[in-house]
Amino acid sequence: MYSKKILRILKMKKIDVGDRVEIISENRKIRGILMPKPETSDPNCLIIKLDDGYNIGIRINSIDNIIKMEK
């Protein structure tokens, strides 16, 4: 489960696991699908599945903004 801080942000922005999102982090845009957090991963990292199929983790402290994209 994601940390309380992440869950609060996602709830405020009406973003759920499986939604397509755009993350602005350190002057770059990352687009993909918000994935559930694996049991062994850092609870303060969002897991995003990129369009090329790779998953990446982005620490919540490095995120400037997260936006839910239209389907």
ChimeraX attribute file (.defattr): number of C-alpha atoms within 10 A of each C-alpha:
attribute: neighborCount
match mode: 1-to-1
recipient: residues
	/A:1	14
	/A:2	18
	/A:3	14
	/A:4	11
	/A:5	11
	/A:6	17
	/A:7	15
	/A:8	12
	/A:9	14
	/A:10	16
	/A:11	10
	/A:12	9
	/A:13	12
	/A:14	11
	/A:15	18
	/A:16	16
	/A:17	14
	/A:18	13
	/A:19	18
	/A:20	20
	/A:21	22
	/A:22	18
	/A:23	20
	/A:24	16
	/A:25	17
	/A:26	10
	/A:27	8
	/A:28	9
	/A:29	11
	/A:30	16
	/A:31	18
	/A:32	22
	/A:33	20
	/A:34	21
	/A:35	18
	/A:36	14
	/A:37	19
	/A:38	11
	/A:39	9
	/A:40	7
	/A:41	13
	/A:42	16
	/A:43	18
	/A:44	19
	/A:45	19
	/A:46	21
	/A:47	23
	/A:48	27
	/A:49	19
	/A:50	15
	/A:51	11
	/A:52	7
	/A:53	9
	/A:54	9
	/A:55	14
	/A:56	15
	/A:57	15
	/A:58	16
	/A:59	15
	/A:60	17
	/A:61	9
	/A:62	11
	/A:63	16
	/A:64	12
	/A:65	13
	/A:66	18
	/A:67	16
	/A:68	18
	/A:69	13
	/A:70	7
	/A:71	6
